[in-house]
Amino acid sequence: MGFFSKITAGLKKTRESISNAVNSVISSFTRIDEDLFEELEEILIMSDIGMVTSEKICQQLRERVKEERVTEPAVIKDMIRDIVSDMLKGDLELHISTKPSVVFVIGVNGVGKTTTIGKLASQLKASGKEVILGAADTFRAAAIDQLEVWAERAGVDIVKSAEGADPASVVFDTIAAAKSRNSDILICDTAGRLHNKKNLMNELAKMYRIIKRELPDADVETLLVLDATTGQNAVNQARDFKEVADITGIVLTKLDGTARGGVVLAIMDELGIPVKYVGVGEQIDDLQPFDPDSFAKAIFSEEQ
């Protein structure tokens, strides 16, 4: 199954929620007027796109309709799709050109963080990269065990310590192992204890200092994993994590299980953080690099 087919299938619930509602509104109007724009805005807000972003989409739509002198409501849907696609564009690449490069992965329990690390490691390994995992979420024994299972499944090395060990020491040991084994990429699992932001901030700052000291020229990505099924709560989590970490990208998981895929727009527009990967299923290759055009087309296509 190709990328577009995967993303289209994965966004089925979101498409049914947004596209059907948009179609219903458009078909109920014979001309374009302010009532139409207001109803469309309400639909977008209810689709977890958020008020600020929904207002922005509709304002751009008003301007395009006026500029292009469009009078037929049926034309609007394609215009919305193009506006959405443009809003989602940005620096979506994973910057891992140095050897080694570092990928920090953060996120609260239950969002699919460990699974994301395993899938990403497997994909990078399949592309010819030597990958090593660092089990720096030392506050949960289960996190270490789960990561070990994924390391074995992906065929990559792992560095771990005892439960409760200093997470920064695991990062240090992982860097040492990456150097000695000539690894291309080290991926570090980290704790996401948002209920204690100060401790989390101190912990992450210590890890960053070690990276800066031991690998001063390395590319460093910090990926925040969010669960799409939580809708606007995912935006709030991203806002909170942004206060304690220099997030370079979002991984949005479980898109296939929710009608709340519109939250991608809210995250990127309101917070300025690019979504770099999306999870649209359980298989290894269901973690997909994010593509704005495919995403917009998948939401506003007619396929059911």
C-alpha positions, 0 to 999 in steps of 0.5 A: 500500500502506497503512502497516499493509500495508507494516509487515506485509510488511516484518516477515514474517521477524520475524513468522515467527520470533517468532509461530510460536515463540510459537504453538508454545509456547502450543499445547503447553500446556493450562494456564498455569503457570510452565513456560509463562512460562519457555518464552515468555521463552526464545523472546523472548530468542532473538528478539533482544528481549534478556534484560532486556526479555524478563524484563520482558514475561513479568513483566507477562504473569504479573501480567496473567494473575493479575489477569484470572484467565486460565486459557486459554493461547490468550489469552496471545498477544494479551496479549503483543501489548498489552504490547509495544505499550505498551512501545514507546510514547513520544516518537516524533515528529520535532521540526522545528517551528522554521525552520530545524530541524536533523537530525543523522544518525549511524551507522557505515558500511554501516547505510544512513545515506546512504540514510536521509538521502535518503529522509527529505529526499525525504519532507520535500520532498514534504510542502512543506518546503525541505530542504538537506543538509550533507555533513559526513561528510568522511572518506569521499569516497564518502559525499559522492558518495552524498549528492550523488546522493540530493540530486539524486534528492530535488530538494534542495540540498546543501552539501559540501566537499573530502574531509578538510575539517573537518566542523564547517566544513561544518555552518557553511556549511550553516547559512549556506546554510539562512539565505540560502535560507530553508530549513525543515530542514537535514539533516547527514550525520556520520561514525560512527567508533566505533573512536575515540570521543574524536575522534568526541565532540570532532567532534560537540561542535564541531558542536553548539556551532556550531548553538547559536551560529548557531541558538540557538532551533532544534529539533535532532534527532540520529538514530542509524541502526542495521541491524536485521540485526545484532540485539544488535550494534545495541543495543551500537552504540546504547549506544556512540553514546549515550556520545558524542551526545545521541541523540533517536531511532533509525532502524532500517533493513533490517527487511524483510531480517531475523528480528531485528526484536525488537531494536526492543524491546531498544533502546527498553526498555534504552536509553530511546531511541525508534525514530522511523523504520523501513526496510522496503524499498528504495523512498522511502516504505519509510522509515516513521514508527514506530507501536507498535500497527502494529509489535506487530500485525504481529509477532503477526498470523497473516498469513504 
